[in-house]
């Protein structure tokens, strides 16, 4: 039997069809990087794109791949549909990476996620759906219920509560979809990466976003510009730094515990990112959870893995192993490192 026939076939599946959007274009780059890592690990990697017509999944199922590396965030550009993909993969009996249908659905629907956190006693800022926006008080930030990647969030998204209803209507006219208002926590911001390990989910080093030289009239938020518009003020002035041990250790312990609690609450698996804001009194609030976050080379998740001493191939290996695929030729050679 040839070596090619003994190499497991892994499909890298994504839904980025509109590459004019920076966030969608980034997904295509990410798929190529994941596929290259899988090849280095001994797999035969195939990249497949899918839209709302899920026949692409039906076709790949006929090939009986060893696993599907699921990078689908949207279908036809709509984040409300991304959770359908793991459902179809599961029905077709295909092993896949990352969270399943329920984990994706409850975290993509930010209002549902916030209701679940509030019911479970996890700290999350107050919020007002569009129908209740006139009741909003204090300073709020207006967000999409479904979209991630900071779509629709800019320097004008933070307003007085009395302006929430007007801004929600304006965002709906501009972008479509559903919007809500959330009490704005004016303080530090942390992105917390969680990955499944041999003994359960583990928290990677805590990343804090710094806001350098922000004028007083500009809110300190990671908006669309900060994430995607290279060379812009926000992009260049929001560096990521990792929290070191010291005076912040009590806060770090709280954040780690809350991140793991959210991971369990939402039934996440494989890997995820939990975002926090810290108020002036040092209290952490969970802003949102991101199942299957971006893992391109320049992503925050990869930066956290690197800070933990895990290179890109080891990270991809660990995600694949969490999905139950353990027979990739080169993965056994790194298993002892993963378990360390």
Protein Blocks (a to p, Z undefined) as FASTA:
>chain_A
ZZklmpccdddddfbfblmbmklmmmmmmmmmmmmmmmmnopacddddddfblmlmmmmm
mnopabdcdfbfbgghiaklmmmmmmmmmmnopacehjdfklmmmmmmmmlmmmmmmmno
pacdddddfklmmmpgcjdddddfkbghhioiafklpccfklmmmmmmmmmmmngpjddd
ddddddddddddddddfkoccdddddddddehiafklccdddfklmmmghiaklmmmccd
dddedjklmmmmmmmmmmmmmmmmnopghiacddddddfkopacdfbdcehiafbfkbmk
lmmmmmnopafklmmmmmmmmnopakbfklmmmmmmmmZZ
